[in-house]
Amino acid sequence: MKISKKFHQHLINMSDMSKTLKTILCIVCFIFMLPTTTQAQEEDNDFMLNLTEFTVKFGQDSNFTDGVKKWNKCYKDNGGKNTWNVWNRLQGEGNVYVMASRMNTWAEMDESDPASRACSGIAYSSIIPHIESSSFSTTKFMPEMSNTEALGDNTVVWVYNFKVKNSLAFKEVVKDVTSTVKQKEGNNRGYWYAVMGGEGADYFVSTPLKNFAALDTERDSVWKVYESVHGAAKTKATREKFSASLSDAWDYTYTLSKDLSMQ
């Protein structure tokens, strides 16, 4: 079947429109649905974390960041009260920023923010044009496996992502290992989340660091800590069970963009 050039161009236009609409929808989340976010561990542990990921067009980083700063100023000037953090990904393809904000209930998704609406024009004129793609996901904090301290003044996070094929086995191992680390060190090392919407990982753990120099600190791996408590044989079996529960795993480092965040 031969496709006419006119119809082919129509398909291309529809594809571009779909991409544009997806970006606009994520910006709408940025404009209208910013739930109040504080450092989650400072309050109750029953919360969700919303993550909006933006890939900035090549060569347009300064335009994008200037637009966000302009929007933030407008938001403050209009009495905006909500807060959030923006993180810049260090490795991987493209220039990626992630906006992290929290909510305690799904009902907060029904709420809108007058200060955000007042600044919508800036988002459409000064932010959207510089975004190549975007995605939005909602995650659930897993306090029983996580560190109990606030993020504090940490400016770097190392995030390990897991795509699982056996969620039950995965969670059994994570609970076993994190409880062992907590028993040995007095606290867990990272903050665990279950992804409830969006594409990519099913779970991830975010390990905060004060700065990049902290990566030079010699520290036993969690498996080494586990082995010191349970022995080599059980550690081997637990690691094999963990590996078998996964279909994929990957990690990235992110740095806090304080000048883009609303803290």
Secondary structure by P-SEA (a helix, b strand, c coil): ccccaaaaaaaaaaaaaaaaaaaaaaaaaaccccccccccccccccbbbbbbbbbbccccaaaaaaaaaaaaaaaaaacccccbbbbbbcccccbbbbbbbbbccccccccccaaaaaaaaaaacccccccccbbbbbbbbbcccccccccccccbbbbbbbbcccaaaaaaaaaaaaaaaaaacccccbbbbbbcccccccbbbbbbbcccccccbbbbcaaaaaaacccaaaaaaaaaaaaaacccccbbbbbbccccccc
